[in-house]
Each structure stands twice: as structure tokens, then as C-alpha cells.
């Protein structure tokens, strides 16, 4: 087996896969970085705004939401990259959508203690096709110390997926009961979404794709995928196998010859060819016989794209095949420093590339070469520790499509 380690190259434009969508128990252990202490002005505003609610029974929940709103605002403003929270100062925050960040509508779920195993959300935040909540934020309010802790988040597409698996319980007032364990998005991941996510990416369930919280190491392919394989060998026959089609991979046309007068890239194929031209001075060339495919991670709420290219090598016996991977942001986006691209075989990590602060808008790319009976697994590791995994890539040109 041959492993080629390639350094990141400055440029621009990724996508995913992962583990079970079964909800896991989530134990909240608040970190200091997610707990903020409100100012006297913040608590005074929360106290005053809740008194505008005529129903005395709703004043306390409104106060908790108002405190949570100020807490989230303070938390976002304290980060290295400030995020602006917008909301109406003159009206009490409702149980529905209370604020927006970068076009994302947020529903704040505030509680005064961690004793509740379930919370309620208004049905419109999930079912309204035009004014749904993109993200639900769970926050603990400790009014005795004027502190708010951002606990976790829940994306709307993930909640829709849970609803499709097992119907959410509906209460007498029409609200939905949601288990607290469904809130599986860590605060660091929330910041990533609020900074990078396109609101259109959270409109529907994520087509069987999940984002898995895990340790930084890459999971073995046997554990992640019980027998599913992506047959890159079919690409040479201008075909995608069933697994690749199910995971929303798109076959690319044959590579166009280099042309200095080519127009600005607009399609994924043109963008890939532009990247390849950028790499030529470094001695990296792809044979014209190579074929590839790409997949976007928008369904997982990440503005990323992953390209894969393959070709045969007959110079050695037995014959070999090459898998070349490019990971980067969608046009107009950025790859977040700390993002890693890993390639595994059945037992170990062969390639691991990490984007650093020195190359903030780069592709990550790597190449592995093996015999036709070898298979490789690609993993994308996000800075917050979450991983995106695909079934192993194999090279079987004559195999059936399924």
C-alpha cells in the first residue's frame, strides 16, 4: 500500500455521513465557558418585561425566557468571533421564536432546574413551513445568582427525524413534549452552526445522515457500516452504485483539459478543475482517465463539500487503484480551522490532515493507493469533536450496482 501525505493548499469550497440516529442519554455537566452572569440591567429588563404579561401564571416562564435571552446574548458576544443576536426589546419573549442569529430563527427553552426529563415546544416552531425554528436552545436559569448556562441545542431537522421515527407526544394545549435527551448539540457545535450555517440547510430531515459526537479518533469502518460500501470502481463506467446514490453523491463528468482562458468556475466540476490547476505547480497531477463524484453536507447543516477521484494504476502487479479526496467549503463559505480529514484502512488511520489558522480558506486533500481488494474509509472530524463518516470506498468496476 502507498500513502501520499499532501499539505493543505490555499483555495476555497464539503458533505457527510455517520452513526445511528437513535437518541442517546445526555447528561448535562455545565462548563464555565457556557455559564454567564447577567448584569443588573439585564435582570431589571427581564423583571420588567415579564410584568407586561397579563396572565400571572405565565409571568414566571416569561421571566425565565427573558433571562435566558439575555444570557445567550452575553454568551454569543463573549466569543472570539462575536455573533449578533436580534430580538424585540419592547415585547416579552414568547415560547416560540424569540430571536435570530445570522438569519437562523431560535426557540429558547428555559428551565429553572435540571430536574425535568422533558420540555414542551409550541407546534408552530416545528410545523410552520414558513416560520419554523431552525434551532432550539436549552438553557438553565439560576435566578438566585443571576446566571444562565447554555446547555445544549437541537436542530429542527433532527427533531423532524425523531418525529418521523416515533411521534412526538401532543399535550392538551397543542404543544409537543420533547425529551431533554434529544438536545444533543454541544454548545461549541451551536456556535459553529450559528456562524456557518445557511438557514435553508435546516428545512427537512437529513436523509439518514447524522452528525456523531465522539472522541477525535476515527471509528473503524466495520463498526460504523455493517457491510455497506461505496464502489468507486463503477465511476469509471459512468455509474453510481446504490449506496452512493442513497447518500446523495453526484457523479462528475470527465475532467476537462487545462485551459488558461477557462471562465470563472460555477459548477462543482469546474470548481474541482480549478483546484486541480492550483495544485499543478506543486507537482500534483490527476490523470485524464480519473473519474470522480462529490457530496455536499448541507443536509447535515454544514456548508462543506467532499470530492473523491479514482483511477487505475497498471504499472505494478497486481494492479492498484488510487483514491484522491478533497474537502473544503461550499462557494462563499470557509473551512473552519481545526477541521480534519482522515483516511483509514480496516485497521488504522493512514492519512490525517488538519486545517490550521495559517490556511483559513483551504482545501484538505489526501491520496491513498492500494490493490483492488483494499478499501478505505473517509472521516471528517470537526473542531468540536463531532465526526462525519462514510461507508468504505472500494474499487470493483465489474460489480453490480447494488
GUZA-129758 format. One record per residue: x, y, z of N, C-alpha, C, O, CB in turn; residue in three letters. Coordinates in steps of 0.1 Angstrom, whole numbers, plus 5000, padded with zeros to 4 digits. Glycine has a CB too. Layout:
<recs>
XYZXYZXYZXYZXYZAla...
</recs>
This chain:
<recs>
500849885000500050005000500950125000501950135007499150005012Unk500550224992501250354992500350464998499150474995501650394977Unk500950545006500150655013500850785009502050805012500150635028Unk500150875003500751005000500151115009498951125010500451044985Unk501051185016500551285025500751425018501751455013501351285038Unk499651495017499651625010499251735019498351725027498551614998Unk500051845018499751965026498552035021498252035009500952055027Unk497852115030496752195025497252295016498352355017496052255037Unk496352335006496652434996495652544997494452514997496652374982Unk496152674997495152784998494152774986494552764975495952914998Unk492952784989491852794979490552804986490452844998491952674970Unk489452764979488252774985487352654983488052554979487452894981Unk486052614984484952524988485252404995484252324998484352484976Unk482152105009482251975015481051895017480151935011482851985028Unk480751765027479551685030479651565038480851535042478951655018Unk478651465042478851375053478351235054477851185044478351445064Unk478451175066477751055070478151015084479151065089477950945060Unk477350935090477750895104476950785109476450685102477651005113Unk476750785123476150675130474650665131473950735124476850665144Unk474250595141472850575144472150705147472750795154472650475155Unk470850715143470050835147469250805159468450895163469050865135Unk469550695166468850675179469250775189470450795191469150535184Unk468350835197468750935207469550865218469250755221467451005212Unk470450945223471250885234471050975247470651095246472750895231Unk471250905258471050985271472151095271473251075267471250895283Unk471651215276472551325276472651385290471651435295472051435266Unk473751375296473951425310474651565309475751575303474751325319Unk473951665314474551795313475551825325475151815336473351905313Unk476751855321477751895331478152035326479152045319478951795332Unk477552145331477852275326479252315328479852295338476952375333Unk479852365317481252415317481152565320480252635317481952385304Unk482252615326482352755329482152845317481552955318483652785336Unk482652795306482652875294481152895288480952985280483452815283Unk480252815293478852825288477952895298476752905296478352695284Unk478552925310477752995320478153145321479353175322478052925334Unk477153225320477353375321476653435333475553385336476953445308Unk477153535338476453615349475953745343476653825337477453645361Unk474653765345473953875339474254005347474453995359472453855338Unk474254115340474354245347473054285354472054225351474754355336Unk473154385362471954435369470954485359469754475361472354545379Unk471454545348470554605338469754485331468654505328471254685328Unk470454375329469854265322468654205331467554185326470854145319Unk468954185344467954135352466754225355465654185356468554095366Unk467054355355466054455356465154455344463954465345466654595358Unk465754435332464854435320464054305320462854315317465754425307Unk464554195324463854065325462654085334461554035332464753955329Unk462954145346461854165356460754255351459554225352462454225369Unk461154355344460154455339459354395327458154415327460854585335Unk460054325318459354275306458354165309457354155303460354225296Unk458654085320457653975323456454035329455353965329458353875332Unk456454155335455354215341454354265331453254305335455754325351Unk454754275318453854315308452854195304451854225298454554355295Unk453154075309452253965306451053965316451253965328453053825307Unk449853975311448653985320448353865328447853875339447554025311Unk448653745323448453625330449453595340450653565337448253505320Unk449153605353450153585364450953445362452053435366449553595377Unk450153345358450753215357451853205346452753115347449753115353Unk451853305337452853305326454053405329454953405321452153335313Unk453953475339454953575342456353505345457353555341454553665353Unk456253405353457553335357458153265345459353285343457253225368Unk457453185337458153135325458653245315459653225309457153045317Unk457953355315458453465306459753525312460653555305457353575305Unk459753535325460953585332462153495329463253545326460753595347Unk461953365329463053265326463553285312464753285309462553125329Unk462553295303462953315289463753445287464653455279461753315279Unk463253555293463953685292465353675298466253725292463153795300Unk465553605309466853585314467753505305468953535303466753525328Unk467153395299467853315290468253395278469353375272467053185286Unk467353475273467653555261468853645263469753655255466453645257Unk468853715275470053805278471253715280472353755276469753885291Unk471153595286472253515288472953465275474153465273471953395296Unk472053425265472553385252473253495245474253485239471353325243Unk472653615246473253735240474653765246475553795238472353855242Unk474753755259476053775265477053665261478253695258475953775280Unk476653545260477453435257477953445242479153425240476753295258Unk477153485233477553505219478453625218479453615210476353525210Unk478253725226479153845225480453825231481353905228478453955231Unk480653725239481853705246482853615239484053595243481653635260Unk482453555227483253465220484353545212484353665211482453385210Unk485353465206486353525198485853595186486353695181487453415195Unk484753535180484153595169482653625173481853545173484153495156Unk482453755175481153795181480053765171480153795159481253945184Unk478953715177477753685169476653775174476453795187477353535170Unk475953845165474953935169473553865171473053805162474854055159Unk472953895182471553835185470553945183470654055189471453775199Unk469553925175468454025173467153975178466753865176468354055158Unk466454065185465154045191464454175194465154275194465253955204Unk463154165197462454285200462454315215461954245223460954275195Unk463154425218463354465232462054505239461954505251464254585233Unk461054545231459854605237458754505240457754545246459254705227Unk458954385237457854285239458454165247459554125245457254235225Unk457654105255458153985263458453865253457653845243457053935273Unk459553795255459853685247458753575249458453535260461253625250Unk458253515238457253415238457853275238459053265236456253435226Unk457053175240457553035240458052995226458752895225456552935245Unk457653075216458153035202459453095199460453085207457053085192Unk459553155187460853205182461053335189460353435188460853225167Unk462153345197462453465205463553555199463553665202462953415219Unk464353495190465453575185466053515172465553405168466553595195Unk466953585166467553545153469053565154469553665160466953605141Unk469853485148471253495146471653465132471453345128472153415156Unk472253555124472653525110471453465102471753375094473853435110Unk470253505104469153455097468553325102467553285097469553435083Unk469153275113468653155119467653185130468053265139469753065124Unk466453135130465453165140465653065152465752945150464053145134Unk465753115164466053045176464753035185464153135187467253095183Unk464552915190463552895200464252865213464952765214462452785197Unk464152955223464752935236463952855245462752885247465153075243Unk464452745251463752665260464452685273465552625276463752505256Unk463852765282464452795295463852715306462652705307464352945298Unk464652675315464152605327464952655339466152695339464252455326Unk464252645351464852695363465652585370466352615380463852745372Unk465552465366466352355372466552245362466052255351465552295385Unk467352145365467652035356466851915359467251805355469152005357Unk465851925367465051805372464151755361463851635362464251845384Unk463751835351462851785341463451705331464551735326462151905335Unk462851585328463351495318462751535304463251485294463051355321Unk461751615304461051665291460851805292460751865302459751585288Unk460751865280460352015279459252015268458951925261461552105275Unk458552135267457552155257457952265248458652355251456152185264Unk457452245235457752345225456452375217455652285216458852305215Unk456152495213454952525205455052455192456052445186454852675203Unk453952405187453952325175454352405163454952355153452552265172Unk454052535163454352625151455852625149456352655137453852755153Unk456652615159458152625158458652505150459752515144458852625171Unk457952395149458352275141457552265128458152225118458152155150Unk456252295129455352255118455152375108454752345096454052215123Unk455352495112455052605103456152615092457252635095455052745111Unk455652595080456652585069457352715065458452705059455952535056Unk456852825070457452955066458053025078458953115076456453045060Unk457752985090458253055102458652955113458252975125457253155107Unk459252845110459652745119460952795126461652885121459852605113Unk461352725137462652755144463652665137463552545136462452725159Unk464852725134465952655128466652575139467152465137466952745121Unk466652635151467452575162466752595175466252705178468952635162Unk466752495184466252505198467452515207468352425206465252385201Unk467452605216468452615226467952595240466952655244469152765226Unk468552505247468152465261469052545271470252525270468152315263Unk468452625280469252695289468752685303467552675305469352845285Unk469652685313469252685327469452825332470452885330470152575335Unk468452865340468453005346468452985361467552915367467153085341Unk469453045367469553045382469353185386470253265387470952985387Unk468153215390467753345393468353395406468553515408466253365394Unk468753305415469253345428470753405426471153475434469253235437Unk471353365415472753415413472853495400473953535396473753295412Unk471653515393471653585380472553525370473253595362472053735383Unk472553395369473453315360472553235350471553185354474453225367Unk473053225338472453145328473553055322474653095318471853235316Unk473152925320474052825314473452775301472352725302474352715324Unk474152795290473752735278474052585278475252545278474352805265Unk473052495278473252355280473552285267474552215266472052295287Unk472652295257472752215245471752275235470952365238472452065248Unk471852225223470952265212470252145205470752035207471652355202Unk469252175197468552075189468252135176467452235176467352015197Unk468752085165468352135152467052085148466551975151469452085142Unk466352175140464952145136464952015127464051935129464352255129Unk465951995119465851875110466051755118465551645115466951885099Unk466851755129467051645138465751615145465351495147468151665148Unk465051715149463751695156462751635147461951555151463251825162Unk462751685134461851625124462151475122461251395121461951695111Unk463451445122463751305121463251215132462751105130465351285119Unk463451275144462851205156461351185155460851085159463251275169Unk460751295150459251285149458851175139457851115141458751425145Unk459651165128459251055119459550915124458850825121460151075106Unk460550905133460750775139459750735149459250625149462150775145Unk459350825158458350805168457650935171458251035174458950745181Unk456350935169455551055170455851135184455851065194454051025169Unk456051265183456151335195454751345202453751355196456651485192Unk454851335215453651345223453051485223453751585224453851305238Unk451751495221451051625220450251645233449451555237450151625207Unk450451765238449751795251448351855248448051885236450551895259Unk447551875258446151925257446152065251445252105244445451925270Unk447252145253447252275248447852285234448152395228448052375257Unk448152165228448752155215450252155214450752135203448252275207Unk450952185225452352185225452952035224452251945227452952245237Unk454152025219454851905218455651875230456251975236455651895205Unk455751755235456651715246457951655239457851565231455951615255Unk459051715243460351675237461251625248461451705258460951785229Unk461751505248462751455258463951545258464451585247463151305255Unk464451575270465651655271466851585264467751655259465951685285Unk466851455264468051385258468151405243469151385237467851235260Unk467051465236467151495222468051615220468551625209465751525216Unk468251695230469151805228470651765228471251755239468951915239Unk471151725217472451655216473451745209474551685206472251525208Unk473251875207474251955201474952035211474352115219473552055191Unk476252015212477052075222477152225220477052275208478452015223Unk477452305230477552455228478552495218478252585210477852525241Unk479652425217480652465207480152435193480452515184481952385209Unk479352335191478752305178477652405175477552445163478152165178Unk476952455185475952565183476652685177476152745167475252595196Unk477752725182478552835177478952815163478852905155479752865186Unk479352695159479752665146478552675136478652735125480252515145Unk477352625140476152635132475752785130475552825119475052565139Unk475752865141475352995140476253085131475853185125475253065154Unk477553045131478553115123478453075108478553165099479853095128Unk478252945105478552895092477252845085477252835072479452785093Unk476152825092475052755086474152845077473852965081474252695097Unk473752795066472752855058471352815063471152695064472952825042Unk470452905066469152865071468452765062467652685068468252995072Unk468652765049467952675040468452535043467752435038468252715026Unk469552515050470052375052469352305064469652185066471552385055Unk468452375070467752305081466252305079465452315088468052385094Unk465852275067464352275064463752145064462552125066464152335050Unk464552035062464051895061464951805069466151845071463851855046Unk464451685072465351585079466551555070466551575058464551455082Unk467651515076468851495069469051365063470151305063470051515079Unk468051315056468151195047469051085052469851035045468751245034Unk468851045065469550935070470950975075471650885079469650835060Unk471451095073472751135077472751195091471851275094473351235067Unk473751165099473751215113475151265116476151225110473351115123Unk475251355125476551405130476751345143475951365153476551565131Unk477851275145478051195157479051265166480151305162478551055154Unk478751285179479651325189480551215193480051105197478951395201Unk481851235192482751125195484151185199484351305198482951025183Unk485051095202486351135205487051165192486551125181487151025213Unk488151235192488851275180489251155171489451175159489951365182Unk489451045176489950935168488850885159487650905161490350815177Unk489250835147488350795137487750655140488550565144488950795123Unk486450635139485950495141486350405130486450445119484450505143Unk486450275134486750175123485550155114484450165119487150045130Unk485850125101484750115092483750005095482550015092485250095078Unk484249895101483349785104482349815114481249775114484149665109Unk482749905124481849945135480850045129479650035133482550005146Unk481250135120480350235115479350185105478250235104481150355110Unk479850095096478950055085478949905084479949835080479550115072Unk477849845087477649695087477549655072476449615068476449655095Unk478649645065478549585051478349685040478549645028477549485051Unk477949805042477749905031479049955026479949975033476850025036Unk479149965013480350005006479950104995478950094989481149885000Unk480850194992480750284981481750234970482950234972481050434985Unk481250194959482050134949482550234939481850274929481250024941Unk483750294942484250394933484650344919484750414909485550464939Unk484850204918485150154905484150164895484450174883485450004907Unk482850184899481750204889481850344883481250364872480450184896Unk482550434889482650564884483350564870483050644861483450664893Unk484250474868484950464855484050414844484350434832486150364856Unk482850364848481850314839480650414838479650384833481350174842Unk480950534844479950644844478650604852477550624847479550684830Unk478850534863477750484871478050514886479150504890477550334868Unk476950534893477050534908476350404913475350364908476350664914Unk476850354924476150234930475050284939474950404941477150144937Unk474250194943473050224951473450294964472750394968472250104954Unk474550254971474950314983475250464981474850554989476050244990Unk476050494971476450634968475250714965475150834969477550634957Unk474350664957473150734954472350764966471750874968472250654943Unk472150664975471450684987472050794996471350875002471350554995Unk473350804996474050905004474251044996475051125001475350855008Unk473551054985473551184978474851224972475151344971473051294987Unk475651124967476851154959476351184945475351124940477851034960Unk477051274938476751304924478051284916479151324919476351454923Unk477851204905478951174896479351304888478551374883478451064886Unk480651324887481251434880481551394865481751274863482451484886Unk481451484856481851454842483351434841484051464850481351564832Unk483851374830485251364828485951494830485351594826485551294814Unk487151494835487951614837488151684823488551614813489251584844Unk488051814823488251894811489751924811490451944821487452024811Unk490351934799491751964798492052114803491152194802492251954783Unk493252134808493552264814493552364803493952344792494952254821Unk492952484807492852594797492952724805492152754813491452584789Unk493952804802494252924809493053024807492953114815495552984805Unk492253014796491253104794489853054798488853114795491153134779Unk489852954807488552904811487853004820488553084827488852774820Unk486553014819485753114827485853084841486352974846484353114822Unk485353174849485253154864484453034867483353014861484753284871Unk484952944876484152824879482852854886482752934895485052734888Unk481852784881480452804887479952664891479252654901479552864877Unk480152554884479652424887480652354896481852394896479352344874Unk480252254903481152174911482352114903483452114908480452054918Unk482052074891483152014882484152124879485352094880482551954870Unk483652244875484552354872485352394884486552434883483852474867Unk484752394896485452434908486552324912487652364916484452444920Unk486252204909487252094912488452114902489552104906486651954910Unk488152144889489152164879490052284883491252284880488552174865Unk489452384888490152504892491152474903492252514904489252614896Unk490652384913491552344924492752264918493852284922490752264934Unk492452174909493552094904494552174896495752144897492951984894Unk494152284890495052374883495952444893497152464891494352474874Unk495352474905496052544915497152454921498252494925495152584926Unk496952324920497852224926498952184917499952124921497152104931Unk498852214904499852164894501252214897502152144896499452214880Unk501452344901502852394904503452314915504752304916502752534908Unk502652244924503252164935503552024930503951944938502352164947Unk503351994917503651864912502551764913502751644911504851814918Unk501351814917500251724919499451724906498851824903499351764931Unk499351604900498551594887497651474888497951374895499551584875Unk496551494882495551384881495451334867495251424858494151434887Unk495551204864495451164850494051194844493051194851495751014849Unk494051214831492751244824491751134825490551154823492951284810Unk492251014828491250894829490550894843489650814844492050764827Unk490950974852490350974865488851014864488451094856491051064875Unk488050954872486650994874486351014888486950964897485650884868Unk485351104891485051144904483651164907482751164898485851264908Unk483351194920482051224925482151324936483251344942481151104929Unk481051394940481151484951479851474959478851424954481351624947Unk479951514972478751524980478751644989479851674994478651394988Unk477651714991477651834999477051795013476251695014476751934993Unk477451865023477051835037475951935041475651945053478251855046Unk475251995032474152085036473052015044472552085053473652155023Unk472751895041471651825048472051805063471151785071471351695042Unk473251815066473651805080473951945086474351955097474951725081Unk473552045078473752175083475152225083475552325091473252185097Unk476052175074477452215073477752265059477352195050478352105077Unk478252385057478552435044479852375038480752455034478652585044Unk479852245036481052175032480852085020479652045018481652095044Unk481952055013481851965001482951875001484151915004481752054988Unk482751744998483751644997483851594983482851544978483551535007Unk484951604976485251544963486051414965486851404974485951644954Unk485751314956486551194956486851164941485951164933485851074963Unk488151134938488551094925489250964926489850924936489551204919Unk489050884915489750754915490250724901489650774891488750644919Unk491250634900491750594887492550464889492950434901492650694880Unk492850394879493650264880495050284877495450384870493050164870Unk495950204883497350204881497850064877497749974885498050254894Unk498250044864498549914859500149894859500549794854497949894846Unk500849994863502349984863502849874871503949814868503050114866Unk502149844883502649744892501749624891500549634886502649794906Unk502249514895501449384896501449334911502449324917502049274887Unk500249314916498949324910498549474907499149554913497849254918Unk497549494899497149634896496649704909496249644918495949634885Unk496749834909496349914920495350024916495150044904497649984927Unk494750084926493850194924494150304933494750284944492350154925Unk493850424929494150544937492850614941491950624933495050644930Unk492750654954491650734959492150874963493050874972490850664971Unk491650974957492151114960490951194965489951204959492751184947Unk491151254977490051324984490351464986491451504989489751254997Unk489351554983489451694985488251734995487151704992489351774972Unk488551805005487551855014487652005016488752065018487651785028Unk486552075014486552225016485252275017484252205017487252285004Unk485152415018483752475020483052495007483652484996483952615026Unk481752505008480952544996481352684992481952765000479452534999Unk481052724979481452854975480852964984479752964988480952874960Unk481753064987481353174995481453145010481253235018479953214992Unk481853025014481952985028483452965031484352985023481152855031Unk483752925044485152895048485152765056484252725063485653015057Unk486352695054486552575062487152625076488052705076487552485055Unk486552575086486852625100488252565104488452445103485752585110Unk489152645109490452595114490152485124489252495133491352705119Unk490952385124490852265133490052155127490052045132490052315145Unk489452175115488852065107489851965103490952005098487952125095Unk489551835104490551735100489851645089488651615090491051655112Unk490751595080490351495070491251365073492451375073490551545056Unk490551255075491251135078490851025068489751015064490951085093Unk491850935065491550825056492150695064493250695068492250835042Unk491250595065491550475072491550355063490850355053490550455084Unk492350255067492050125061491250045071490650105080493350045056Unk491349915071490449835080490949835094490249805104490449695076Unk492249885097492849875110493350005115493550015127493849765110Unk493750095107494550215112494250335104493650325093495950185112Unk494650445109494550575102495750595093496850595098494450695112Unk495550605080496650615070497050765068498250795067496250555057Unk496050845067496350995064495451075074494351045076495951025049Unk496051175079495351275087495851415084497051445087495451245103Unk494951495079495351635075494451735084493251705085495151655060Unk495051835089494351935097494552075092495652115088494851925112Unk493452145091493452285087493952375099493352355110492152335081Unk494852455097495352545107494952685105494352725095496952535108Unk495252765115494952915114495752975103495253085098495352985127Unk496852925098497652985088496952965074497353035065499052915088Unk496052875073495352845060493852845062493252745061495852715053Unk493252965065491852965069490852935058489752905061491553095075Unk491252935045490252915035490852815025490952835013489953045027Unk491252695030491952595022491052465020490152445028493252565028Unk491552395010491052255009492052175018493152205020491052204995Unk491452065023492251955028492251845018491151815012491751905042Unk493351785015493351675005494351575008495351595015493551734991Unk494151445004494951335006494751224996493751214990494751285021Unk495751144994495751034985496250904991497250904998496551064972Unk495550794988496050664992495950574980495150594971495150605004Unk496850474979496950384968496950244974497750214983498150414959Unk496150154968496150014973495749924962495449964951495250004984Unk495849794965495449694955493949694954493249744962496049554959Unk493449624944491949624942491149564953489949584954491649554928Unk491849484961491049424972491049504985490549474995491549284975Unk491749624985491849714997490749814996490249854985493249784997Unk490249855008489249955009489650065019490450035028487949895013Unk489050185017489450295025488250375030487250385023490450395017Unk488350425042487250495048487650645050488650675056486750435061Unk486750735046487050885048486250925060485050895062486650965035Unk486851015068486251075080486551215081487751255079486650995093Unk485551295083485751445086485551465101484451435106484851535077Unk486551525108486451555122486351705124487251775119487651495130Unk485251745130485051895132485851935145486151855153483551925133Unk486052065146486852115157486152085171486852085181486952265156Unk484852065171484152045184484251895188483651855198482752085183Unk484851805180484951665183483951575176484151455176484851645197Unk482951635169482051555161482751505149483651565144480851645157Unk482251385144482851325132481751295122480551265126483551195136Unk482151295109481251265098481951145091483051155087480951385089Unk481251035089481850915084481050865072479750865072481950805094Unk481750805062481050745051481350595051482350545058481550805038Unk480650515044481050375042482350365035482750455029479950295035Unk483050255037484350235030484250245015483250205009485050105034Unk485250315009485350314994486050184989487150154995486150444989Unk485550124979486150004973486350034958485750124953485349874976Unk487049944952487249954937486949824930487749734930488749994934Unk485749814925485149694919484449734906483249744906484249614928Unk485149764895484449814883483449724878482449774872485549834872Unk483549594879482549504873481549454882480649374879483349374868Unk481549504895480549464904479149524901479049624894480949504919Unk478049454905476649504903476549634910477249664919475649404907Unk475449714906475249844912474849844926475249934934474249924904Unk474149744931473649734944474749684954474549674966472449654945Unk
</recs>
